[in-house]
Amino acid sequence: MDSNHTPNLGSIDLQLLAQIVAQITSMQSASTKSTVSPHLDLASPYYLHPADSPGNRLISRVLDHQNYHNWSHYMLLALKSKNKLAFIDGTLPKPPVDDPLFEAWDRCNTFVVSWIHLSLSSDIAQSVMGNSIGKDLWQELKNQFYQGDVFKIAELQEKLFSIKQGDLSVTHYFTKLKGIWEDLETFRSLPQCNCTPKCTCVFDTVSNYQNDTFVV
């Protein structure tokens, strides 16, 4: 081979070559990701595990007319574990029928509605049977049962201030106290300070007041 035609590798801009390779790799990665169906993407709210079934109950608790806060707390945790909160909080609205994601959305929404229905008492389930949209069903249940807070809080505070250890062991006594604290926090949860940077607003003071209430 004629030495005059041998490429001069020393003249190649290695930094430019590295940038080109990185761009190609990035394009290939983006192309691959775009071809993955949402229902196969583990991070997508449209993903359903092969073991998921609309006939399986997510939680053991059943909503009756007295336990909405407790029930909703555990149902939210269960739906979060399934990455399905978007179907009840309004962040993933129903797409048009001609949208490529409509079928995936409709399928996941059906699962969510079924999971909620399976955790309702028979009379409550009957009263909301006509609601087939997860977000609307969740809001309807909240509108029906998220009430009576003032009376429930007063009842819990009365329990907290009147409970005595008596013959109870320290462990049993603390367990009962902790149950009342958690119920109070559920009914009267404090908002979070979203100021950036952290400010000196009254949230810390209010939080300290609540903690003082829980002092044994």
Secondary structure by P-SEA (a helix, b strand, c coil): ccccccccccccaaaaaaaaaaaaaaaaaaaaaaaccccccccccccccccccccccccccccccccaaaaaaaaaaaaaaaccccccccccccccccccaaaaaaaaaaaaaaaaaaaccaaaaaaacccccaaaaaaaaaaacccaaaaaaaaaaaaaaccccccccaaaaaaaaaaaaaaaaaabbbbbbccccccccaaaaaaaaaaaaacc
